[in-house]
Amino acid sequence: MYGAAFAWLLRPIREVEREAEHLREIESKGDSGETPFIVMLGLIFFLLPIGVVMGLLAFGAAWLFG
């Protein structure tokens, strides 16, 4: 009884682990068409917001102290 409940609760975690393993295999090969897409997502969601915040801080400092 408890085994079936745990299997049902762990299903989403196992699916995420399976997808993460798939992405790790893709990136380790480096010859997939998905690799540039993953890099672009990293740039958009990680580096772009940092650049925007730094730019706004620079303009704010120039306006306040300039």
C-alpha positions, 0 to 999 in steps of 0.5 A: 500500500505505501509502496504504491503511494510513494511510487505515485509521489515520486513519479514527477521527480523521476521524470525530472531526473530522466529529463536532466539525464537526457540533457546531460547526455546531449551536452556531453556529445555536443553534436546535437541541434539542441545545444545552441538552444540551451546556450541561448536560453542560458544567455537570455535568462541569466546574462541578459537580466544581469546586464540590464540591472548593471546598465540601470545601475550605471545610468542611475549613478550617472544621473545621481552623481553626474 
